Amino acid sequence: MPWEDARIVVAHQRTLRRAVNVCRAHPKVAVLTSPGAGPAELALLLEGVHRTFVVCEELGTDREQVSVLTSDKAADHSWRDPNVVLVIGGATGGVPTAPG
């Protein structure tokens, strides 16, 4: 999946709503999380908005793990730091077509 058109946001407790708004508005978002503003908190604020979460946990350690789940399932899990969430899905304003 190409990521040139993806958005990247940083989520802190103070900026969590901004990160959620970006996830609502764009089909591909990489969210750099922080304690208190992680996958579960993102999922809770996205309630009712379907997205796919790719959660990369414990980055840079021997226990690194990648999980793929829907946003409605992410709120019910305790995620290990540090982590990054790729939020995928949503309207794009139309499906791009190949030139030709």
Secondary structure, DSSP 4 states (H G I P E B T S, - for coil): ---TT-EEEE--TTTHHHHHHHHHH-SEEEEE-BTTBSHHHHHHHTTT---EEEEEESTTSTT-EEEEEEHHHHTTS-PPSSEEEEEE-S--SS------
